[in-house]
Structures are given as structure tokens and as C-alpha cells.
Amino acid sequence: MTYTVDAVQKAMELLFLVAEEGGNGVTELARRSGNTKARAFRLLTTLEECGLVRRQMPMATYSLGYRALIIGTAAQSQLNLIQIANEILETVGKECNESVLVRIRDGLETVCIAWWDAPHAVRVHNQLGTRRPLGVGASGKLLLAYSPQEVLDQVLGSDFRKFTDNTIVKRTDMKKELKKISDEGLSVSESERTAEMVAVAAPVRDASGAVIASLSMSAPSSRVSRTSLKKHAEIITRSAQRFSEALGYVG
């Protein structure tokens, strides 16, 4: 059984051909991609309507569109983000002596893109690519707090899933929590996503100052006193600042 869509695959092949060498017309692009001229034209027209390619007159040649620039810029930023994350996480984790990870927002969810596990017998195990709803846990609340208004409206306008007795499920409580996070630049979760687990998260910013990720520490609550939680928060905040500076942030 195959789950690929032939039209999408052919369209992506055409997009890469345009990216590799702009200035070709539909005849040449059809030949190189193995499509008929009519099919190549339809696919290119679809890509043009999506803003990924543009047709330049009077020669009717194709080059990349403005939305391709958005993809390229985002890819460069995210790849740089992962590279730097992998470089610093072990240092941060050893300083905390607990598991640390980096999450980004993807739609209405957060995704783990990098992690380092502490060498404790009892620890939080994280996996690359794991997803969680926005607004849940330290990272989820932090990334929601710094989300665009339309994302905030969508999340706050829907029902909250209850994971534990400590999960925030009231809209008014969530609004207060998000304001506190925005004011303090720090998010704390005590058994909100998983029982008997505590986490702290701080924002990671890019060169423009936008929050693009969260850096967080998570550990069993039995190992984290109020004093050590404050220490972990200081380490994570300081490390997130260094992380942001490595991405070009100078605020």
C-alpha cells in the first residue's frame, strides 16, 4: 500500500527543478520532469497560485515565488536552531543534572526537536518528534503565551483536555497564567501534564526577537525542592538567553 500522492510528488519535482535553475519555460521543465507539457503547465499554475513559483513575461519562464523564500528562511532558521540545540543541551543538562529539551510550536501543538536525558535511574524520557497540545505543561504554556493572537484565540476558544488534577482547564485561569509567563519570561508546570513531574521553560528568541522555541527542564517532583526549582529556573533562563544570542538575538 502506498500513501504518496502522485500529483504532489510531480509538483515538488517541478518546484525543485525551478529552484535549481530558474528561467526555464514550460516546455523545458516538462521535458526534464518527464511530464507532458499540458500536465507540467497545470502543475506550475497550481504552484504559481500557491506563491511558490512565478511566471515571468514576456518569455513565460519560471522562477521561485515569494512563498518559497519563506520556506527557505524558515528551513535555515530551524536547521540552525536544531544544530545549536544539540550543541548546548548536554551542557545545560549537566548543569541542571536533569533532562532538558527544546520544543517548537507547530500549529496548535508543540513538537520536541532536541533533547538530552539525564543519567538518573528515574528520569523523564523524551523522544524526538513527540507532540503535545499548546497550553499544556511548561513548554506548552510558554509557547502559547508567545503565540500570535489568532492562535491564542483559537486555543482559548476551545475546550482544554484534562491530563491530571493540576491541568489548567479554566479559560480565566489560563489567561492569568499566560500573562504571568509573558511578564516573567518563565513557565513552571507542577504535575500539569504528567503526575509527579515538574518542569520549567524559558523562551528562545531569533535575531528578530520573536520566540521560536522553548528550552525546558523536567524531572520527578520528588527530586525537586522549592530551592532547587528556583536554581533550575535560573539555569534554564540563563541558558535560553545564551541560546538566543547564538541565534543572533541581541536584546
N, C-alpha and C positions, 0 to 999 in steps of 0.2 A: 504493500500500500504506500502511495506517495502523498505527501501533504504539500508539495510545491505547486505553485500556480504558474503555468507556462507563460501567460501574458506578462506577469510581474517580472519573471526571470528575463524575458526578452527585453522588457523595458529597461531593466537595470543594466543589461549588457550594452544597450544603446547609450545609456547615460554615461557608462564608463568609457565608451568609445569617444563621446563628445568631450569628456574630461581629459582623456589622454591627448587628444588633438582636435582642438576646436577649428571651425572654419570649413568643415565638410558639408556638402549638401546631402539631401535625402538619398540620391542615387548611390553615392559612395558609402554612406552609412548603411544602406540596405545591403550592399554587396559585402561589406566587412562583417556584418552581423548575421548574414545568411537569411535575411528576411526578404519577402517581396517588397517592391517599392511602395505598394499600397499599404501593406501592414506596417512598414517602417514609418510611413508618414502618419498613420493613426497613432502609433505609439509615441512618436515625437510630439505630436499635437497634444496628447494627454500629458506628457512631461512638461510641455510648454504651459499648459493651463495650470499645472501644479507649481509653476515657477522654478522648476529645476533646470530647464533649458530655455533658450530664447532663439527665435529665428530672426536673422539679420538680413534685411533687404538692402540693395535690390537683388543680391545674388542668392537669396534664400539659403544661407548657410547657418549652421547651428553652433552655438556656444553655450556655456553654462549660464544658468539664470541666477537671480539673487538668492533664491532659497538654497541653492547648492552651496553658496557662501556661508549660510547659516549652519548647514550641516558640517562643513569643513571646519569652521571656527569652533563649533561645539565639540567635534571629534578631537581637535587639537587640545582644547581645554580639558576634556575628560581623560584623555590619554595621559596628559601631563599630571592631572590630579591623581590618577592611579599610580603612576611612577613615583611621585613624591610620597604618596601614602605608604607605599611599600618600603620606601627608604626610611621613614621616620617611625613607623608603628612599633617596631621592636624596641627602639629606644624609649618610646613613651610607655609601652607595656612593662618594660623592666623597671622604669621609674615608679609606676603605679603598683607593680607586682600583681597586676590583674589583666584580664583580657581587654583588648581595645580594638575598635573597628571604625570604619568610615562608611557612612551611608549617604546616598543622594536621593532626591525626590524624583520619582517617575510617575507623572500623573497624580493620582490620589494615593500612591503608595510610596514607601521608601525601599531602597534596594541596597544591600550590603555589597560594596565594591572592593573592600580590602579589610583584612582582619589579622590580628596576632593573638594567639591563645597563650595564656599564662600556664606555666608548668605545674599547676596545682592538681591534686587528685580530684578535687571538686571544683569545677570551673564552668564558665559559660562557653558552650561550643557554638561557634558561628560558622556559617558556610557562605561562600561567595554566591551572590545572586539571590539570597533569601529575601523575601518581601514581607512587608508589614503595612498595615493601614496608616495613613497620616494621622497624627494626633494621639498615637498610642506609644507609650514608652518615652524615654528621654529624647532619643533622636527624632522620633515621630512628632513629638510636640514641638521640638525646636525647628524642624524643617517646615512644619505647618505655620509656626509663628512668623517665619520669614517668607512665606509663600505669597504670590500675587493675590490681589483682592478677590479675583474670580474663583481662585482655588479655595480661599478661606470661606467664601460664601457657599460654595458647593459642599464643603466638608461640614460646616456649621449648620447647614440646612438639611442635613441627613441624620439618620439615627446612628448613634455610636454603639459599636459592638462591645459587650462587656466580657473581658477576659478574666479578671479577678475582682475581688471585692473592692480593690483600690482603683480600678479603672475609672477614669473620669467619663461619666455618661450624661451629665447635665450640661446643656449649652452654656448657661451662665457661668458655671464653674470653669468650663473650658476657656471661655473668653477671658476670665480673670487670670487663668494660668498662662495663656498666650501673651497677655500684656506684661505679666511678671517676667516671662522669658525674654521678651523684647527689651524690657527695661534693664535687666541684669546681664543679658548675654549668656545665660546659663540655663540649662534644663536639667531637672532632677526627677527621677522616677523611682518610687519605692513600692515594689510589688504591683505595679500597674499593668504590666504585660505578662509577667510570669511571677507566680507566688514565690516569696522568699528571695527575690532578686532585687538588687539596687543598681541604678545606673546614673551617670551624669554625662551631659553632652554640651559641647560648645560649638559655635558656628565657624565654618571655614569659608573665607571670602576670596574671590578672584581679584584681579587687578582693578576692576571697576568698583569694587566694594560690595558686589552682590554676594549673598550667601549661597554657595553652590553645594555645600556638603556639611555633614556634622561629624565631629570627632568625639567618640564616646568611650567610656569605660563601664564595664558591667561586672558584677561579682555577686556571690551569695551574700545576703544581708547579714548572715551570722558572722561574716568576716569583716564587716564594715561598720565601725562605730561612728558616732556623730563627728568625732575628731578626725578619724581617717577619711570620712566622706568629704569633709572640708578640704583636707590635704589633696585628695583625688581631684576635687573640683579645681583647685589651684593649678595642679599639674595639667589637667586637660585644657583649661582656659589658656594657660601659657603656651602649651604645645599647639593649640589651634591657631594662636597668633603667629607662631613661627611657621606653621603650615601655610597660613595665608600669605605671609611675607615671601615664602618660597614661590608662591603663585603670582607674585607681583603686587600684592596689596601693601600700601604704604600709609594707611590711615592710622 
